[in-house]
Amino acid sequence: MILLPGGSEQARYFLNHYGIANKNILMIGSGTVDAAKIVLQSAAAKIEVIVEDHESLMLARLAAENIPAINVKLMDYEYTDFSTEQFDAVYAQGSISDVRRNKIVKEIKRILKPGGTICIGEVVNLSKQPPNFVQDIWDYSNLNPLFTDDAVSYYEQRNFEVFWEKDLSDTLKAFYTGSAKLLKDNMDTLNDSQRSYYKKLLNKMSHESNAYLKLGGDAYMGFKLIMARKK
C-alpha cells in the first residue's frame, strides 16, 4: 500500500500513459519509494527520490534497500542540486500541494528536459470557500490546495501541455482509513526514532481522517492527477 493520497492508482496511471523504459525519473517525497517499486516492476528505469527531512531520508533509504535503481537523497524541493534539463519525467504525489508550490514547479521546469513529462497528484479544494475545520487542516500541514477546476489551467499557464487528468478523490477514503490503521498496527515494530516520527504522522492522519470521514470533509477535500509535457 502506498501511504499517499491517490494510493497506487497514480503510479498505475503513470505507467499506462508514459513510456518508463530507460528513462531518468525524479520522484518527490518519501512515500514515492513505493510508487517507484511499482514502476520498476514493469520496466527498467533510473529513479531519484528526494525528501526534505532526515527521518524521511532514513525511512526512504530503508524502503529502497537493495534496489540499485532507486537513489534517495536529501534536498529542498524548491532548490535541488540537479542539473538543468536532467530528467525525462518528474513524479509527485501530494508532495508539492503546499505554500511553496510556485517555487517547486519552477524548479521542476528547470530540471525537466524539453518535452519531458510531469505526473503530479494535487490535493485540491472542491469548494472556493471551505469551512474552517478544513482550512485548519490545510494550514496545519502548510497546504495550499488549488481549486479543482483551476488545476489544469495552473500548469498550462506555466507552459505545460496537459494531456491527461483524472479525479482521484475517491481514493481519499481508503487513504485516510487504511494508512492510519496500517501505521497504528505497526507502531510496535518500529524503533524509538521511527516510532517518534510515525506517532506525529499518525496523530496528523487521525485528525484528518476524522474531519474527512465524520465531519463532511469529503465535500471539500479532493485529489486530482495531472500529466503534462514541458513545452
N, C-alpha and C positions, 0 to 999 in steps of 0.2 A: 504493500500500500504506500502511495506517495502522500506524505503529510503536508499537502499543499491544496489550496483551492484548485478545482479543476481535476484533482486526482490524477489517475493515469490517462484520462481521456485526452488531455492536451498533448502529452507525449505521443499518443497514437495518431492524433491528427497531424502532428509534425511529421511523423513517419509517412503517413499517407499522402501528404501534399508537398513533400520536399525530398529530393534525392540525397540521401545521407552519405552514401558510399564515398570514402576517401576525402571527406570534407573536414575542414578545420572549424570546429564549433565552439563557441563560448556559451556556457550556461551560468546564469547569475542567481546565486542563492544556495544555501546549504542543502535544502530539500531536493535540489535538482540532481543530486548524485543518483537518486533512484530513477529519475527520468532518463539520465544518461545510460543507466543499465538497460532500460527498455530499448533505447535507441541502438545500443551496441549488440543487442540480441538479433537485430535484423541486418546490420551492415557494419563494416569496419569504418571507423572514423577516429579522428583525434579530438578529444574533448577537454577543454579547460573549464574548470569550475572555480568561481571566485566567491568568497564570503567576506564578511566585514568584521567579525569578532573572533577571538581566539577559541572560545568554546565551540563555535560552529566549525572552525577550521579543524579542531581535533576530531569532532564527530564526523565531519565530511570525509576526512582522510581515513578514518576507521571504516566508514562505509565503502570507500573506494579501494580499500586494501587489496593488494594482489590483482588489481585491474590496471595494467600499464597504460591503457588508452585514456584513462581519466587522471588528470593532473589538477590537484586542488591547491589554490593559492589564496593568500590574504590580501585583499585590495579594497580601497574605496570604490564604490560603483561609479561615481562621477569623475574619478581621477585614476584611471588604471595605468599600468605600466606597459600596456601592449602597444605595438607599432600601429601606425595609421594603415588602414585597409588590410588588416591581418587576417580577419575571419570571413569565412564563407557564410556563416549564419550565427545569429545570436538568439538565445532562448532564455526567456524569463517567465516565471510562473508565480505571479503575485508579489514579486520582489521589487518592482520599481513603481508601484502604485502609491508612492509616498510623496512628501512635500518637495523632494529633490528631483521629481520626475523630469523636468525640463533639462536639468544638467546631465542626468543619467542618459536620456535619449540623445542628447548632443554628443556625449562620449560614445554611445553605441554607433552613431553615424560615423564618427571619426575612425573607429577600428573595424568597421564593416566594409568589405570590398564593394565597389560599384556593381550593382545588380545582386548584391548579397541579400539574404533573407532574414527577416526577424520573425520570431514566433513569440508573441507577447500575450500572457494571460493577465488581464487587468481586473482588479477589484473595481466594480462600478457602482455608481449611485443610481438606483432605479427611480428616484424622485429628486426634483430640484430643491425640495425643502424637506429633508429628512428630519424626523423627530429628534429631540435632544439626546435620548438614550443611544441612538445610532451614531449621532455626531460625537458623543463622548467616547464611543469605542474607537472611532477613527482618529480622534485627537490623541487618545492614549497610545495608539500604535503609530502615530505620525503619518497616518494615511491621508491622502488627498484624492479620493476617487473621482474619476471623470464621470459625468452624466452619461448614461449608457448610449444615448442617441448621438453623443458628441465624440465617442471614442474613435471611430473611423476617421472623422474629419481632423482630429488631433494629429494623427500620423500623416494624413495626406498633406496637411499644412506644413509638415516638416520634411517634405519631399520624399515620401514613401508612397509606393503604389500598392494599395491594399488589394489582395487577390483572394482572400478568404477571411470570413468572420463567422464566429459561432457563439451563440449564447450557451454558456456552461453553468448558468446559475443553478440548475437542478443538481449540480454536484456538491453544492454547499452543505446541504443537509447531511450527506454522507461524510463530508469532510469534518464538520463540527462534532457529529456524534461519534464517528468511527475513530478519528485521530485522538480525541480526548480520552476515549476508552482505552485505546492502544497504549497511550502514554501512561495512564493510571495503572494498567495491568502490568507494565514492565518497570515500574519505579523500583521494585525490589531488586532487580537485576543490574541496576546501574551503580557505578562507584560514586563517591561523595561529590566529585566535581560534576559528573553528568547529572546526578540527582538534583543538585542545586540549579543547574541550567534548565532542566526539564520541569522542575517544580514551578519556576516562573512561567514557562511556556504553558504548562497545564492550567495554572490559575488564569492566564490570559484566555486560553481556549474555552475554559469552563464559563467564564464571563460572557464571551462572545456567543458561545453555544446557547446559553440561557436566553440571551437577547434575541438570537435568530430563531430559535425553536419555540420559545414560550411567550415572548413579548411582541411577536409580529414583525421581527426584523427582516423576515424573508420578503416582505413587501418593499423593502428599501435597499437591501444588500444583494448585489448580483456579481457575476463574474463573466467576463467576455474574452474570447480568444480572437486575436488579430494576427494574421500573417500577411506580410508585405515585403516588397522588394525596394531596396535603395535605388533611387533613380540616378 
